[in-house]
């Protein structure tokens, strides 16, 4: 979903597991779907961890009403495995705006950015402290300041700077996908093309 990113402050959903791959994020059987409906993929985010085969809920953090928010805090090496964009669709469709981890698989990280989900890479120490804060208080809030590229654990006051590609930052802050950006530069492209004609 296209949305302008500025300062995001929210409680968090913790997933303190390492090496969460895209097949765990959205199982392969859902790749045959002929829709890109956000709700469909969001409803099936972490499906095999959330639901039994009969559809009844399992003991999983997303089924625990004491946790809520638009920030997912995940363990190291999030989004490894296949490059399926459906994984990013599912995260966005479930209402997450930010995923915080100490390491993201490159392709998945880019897929998140292309689908208006901000991957925030933090140090192992900051991540461990954040998990501890959320465990102690499920309502722990985090502030992600996109303009200044900082993430702050409001329970402790700890803050870190995160890297963000300047182009993707501009797109997120202006709710632009790649096509929107190109269309916004149409006049300059045409001017350049006209200047090259012989």
C-alpha positions as CSV (number, residue, x, y, z in Angstrom):
1,X,0.0,0.0,0.0
2,X,1.4,3.4,-1.0
3,X,1.8,5.6,2.0
4,X,4.1,8.5,3.0
5,X,6.7,7.5,5.6
6,X,7.8,10.1,8.2
7,X,7.9,9.2,11.9
8,X,6.3,5.9,12.8
9,X,5.7,5.1,16.5
10,X,4.2,1.8,17.5
11,X,4.2,-1.2,19.7
12,X,5.8,-4.3,18.2
13,X,5.2,-8.0,17.3
14,X,8.4,-9.9,18.3
15,X,9.6,-12.9,16.3
16,X,12.9,-13.8,18.0
17,X,13.8,-16.5,15.5
18,X,16.9,-16.5,13.2
19,X,16.9,-17.6,9.5
20,X,13.2,-17.0,8.9
21,X,13.0,-17.7,5.2
22,X,10.4,-16.7,2.7
23,X,8.7,-20.1,2.7
24,X,8.0,-19.6,6.3
25,X,6.8,-16.0,5.7
26,X,4.4,-17.1,3.0
27,X,4.3,-20.9,2.2
28,X,4.8,-21.9,-1.5
29,X,1.3,-23.1,-2.0
30,X,0.0,-19.5,-1.9
31,X,2.3,-18.5,-4.8
32,X,-0.3,-20.1,-7.2
33,X,-2.9,-17.4,-6.2
34,X,-4.0,-15.2,-9.1
35,X,-4.5,-12.2,-6.9
36,X,-2.2,-9.6,-5.4
37,X,-4.9,-8.7,-2.9
38,X,-3.1,-7.5,0.2
39,X,-5.6,-9.0,2.6
40,X,-5.3,-12.4,1.1
41,X,-1.5,-12.5,1.5
42,X,-1.7,-10.7,4.9
43,X,-4.1,-13.3,6.2
44,X,-1.7,-16.0,5.3
45,X,1.5,-14.4,6.7
46,X,3.3,-17.1,8.7
47,X,0.3,-19.3,7.9
48,X,1.8,-22.6,9.0
49,X,3.0,-21.1,12.3
50,X,-0.3,-19.3,13.0
51,X,-2.9,-22.0,12.1
52,X,-3.5,-25.7,12.4
53,X,-4.7,-27.5,9.2
54,X,-8.3,-27.1,10.3
55,X,-7.8,-23.3,10.5
56,X,-7.8,-23.1,14.3
57,X,-5.1,-20.8,15.8
58,X,-1.9,-22.1,17.2
59,X,0.1,-20.7,20.1
60,X,1.9,-18.0,18.1
61,X,2.7,-14.4,18.8
62,X,0.4,-13.0,16.1
63,X,-2.5,-14.8,17.8
64,X,-1.7,-13.3,21.2
65,X,-3.9,-10.2,21.8
66,X,-1.3,-8.8,24.2
67,X,0.9,-8.0,21.2
68,X,0.0,-5.5,18.6
69,X,1.5,-2.8,16.3
70,X,2.8,-2.1,12.8
71,X,6.4,-3.0,13.6
72,X,7.7,-6.6,13.3
73,X,10.9,-7.3,15.2
74,X,12.7,-10.3,13.8
75,X,15.8,-12.3,14.4
76,X,19.0,-12.2,12.3
77,X,18.9,-13.2,8.6
78,X,15.2,-12.4,7.9
79,X,13.8,-13.2,4.5
80,X,16.4,-15.7,3.3
81,X,15.6,-18.4,0.8
82,X,13.7,-17.9,-2.4
83,X,13.2,-14.4,-3.8
84,X,9.4,-14.5,-3.9
85,X,7.9,-11.0,-3.8
86,X,4.8,-12.6,-2.2
87,X,6.7,-12.5,1.1
88,X,6.8,-8.7,1.1
89,X,3.2,-8.6,-0.1
90,X,2.2,-10.7,2.9
91,X,4.1,-8.5,5.4
92,X,2.5,-5.4,4.0
93,X,-0.9,-7.0,3.8
94,X,-0.8,-7.9,7.5
95,X,-0.4,-4.2,8.3
96,X,3.4,-4.0,9.0
97,X,5.1,-0.8,8.0
98,X,8.5,-1.6,9.5
99,X,10.6,-4.8,10.0
100,X,13.5,-4.5,12.4
101,X,16.3,-7.1,12.3
102,X,20.1,-7.3,12.6
103,X,20.4,-8.7,9.0
104,X,18.1,-9.0,6.0
105,X,18.5,-11.1,2.9
106,X,19.3,-8.6,0.1
107,X,16.5,-9.5,-2.3
108,X,13.9,-9.7,0.4
109,X,15.1,-6.3,1.7
110,X,14.6,-4.7,-1.7
111,X,11.2,-6.4,-2.1
112,X,10.1,-4.9,1.2
113,X,11.2,-1.4,0.1
114,X,9.4,-1.8,-3.2
115,X,6.2,-2.7,-1.3
116,X,6.3,0.2,1.2
117,X,7.7,-1.8,4.1
118,X,10.8,-0.3,5.7
119,X,13.5,-2.8,6.6
120,X,15.6,-1.3,9.5
121,X,18.9,-3.0,10.2
122,X,20.2,-2.6,13.7
123,X,23.1,-4.0,15.7
124,X,22.8,-7.3,17.5
125,X,23.0,-5.5,20.9
126,X,20.2,-3.2,20.0
127,X,18.1,-6.0,18.8
128,X,18.7,-8.1,21.9
129,X,17.8,-5.1,24.1
130,X,14.6,-4.5,22.1
131,X,13.5,-8.2,22.4
132,X,14.1,-7.9,26.2
133,X,12.1,-4.8,26.5
134,X,9.2,-6.3,24.5
135,X,9.3,-9.5,26.6
136,X,9.2,-7.4,29.8
137,X,6.4,-5.2,28.5
138,X,4.3,-6.2,25.5
139,X,3.3,-2.6,25.0
140,X,6.9,-1.4,24.5
141,X,6.9,1.2,21.8
142,X,9.5,2.0,19.2
143,X,9.9,5.2,17.2
144,X,11.3,5.0,13.6
145,X,12.3,8.4,12.3
146,X,12.6,8.1,8.6
147,X,13.9,11.6,7.8
148,X,16.7,11.3,10.4
149,X,17.1,7.5,9.8
150,X,17.0,6.7,13.5
151,X,15.2,4.0,15.5
152,X,14.6,4.4,19.2
153,X,13.5,1.9,21.9
154,X,11.2,4.2,23.9
155,X,11.4,1.9,26.9
156,X,15.1,2.5,27.4
157,X,15.9,5.6,25.3
158,X,18.4,3.6,23.3
159,X,18.7,4.8,19.7
160,X,20.6,3.8,16.6
161,X,21.1,5.2,13.1
162,X,20.1,2.9,10.2
163,X,21.1,3.0,6.5
164,X,18.6,3.8,3.8
165,X,19.2,4.3,0.1
166,X,18.6,7.9,-0.7
167,X,16.4,7.1,-3.7
168,X,14.3,4.7,-1.7
169,X,14.1,7.2,1.1
170,X,12.7,9.8,-1.2
171,X,10.2,7.3,-2.7
172,X,9.0,6.2,0.8
173,X,8.7,9.8,2.1
174,X,6.7,10.8,-1.0
175,X,4.6,7.6,-1.4
176,X,6.1,6.9,-4.8
177,X,6.8,3.6,-6.4
178,X,9.4,3.3,-9.3
179,X,6.8,4.1,-12.0
180,X,5.4,7.1,-10.1
181,X,9.0,8.4,-9.8
182,X,9.7,8.0,-13.5
183,X,6.4,9.6,-14.5
184,X,7.3,12.6,-12.2
185,X,10.5,13.0,-14.2
186,X,8.8,12.7,-17.6
187,X,9.5,16.3,-18.6
188,X,13.2,16.1,-17.8
189,X,13.5,12.8,-19.7
190,X,11.8,14.3,-22.7
191,X,14.0,17.4,-22.5
192,X,17.1,15.2,-22.4
193,X,15.9,13.0,-25.3
194,X,15.1,16.1,-27.4
195,X,18.6,17.5,-26.7
196,X,20.2,14.3,-28.0
197,X,18.4,14.3,-31.3
198,X,20.5,15.1,-34.4
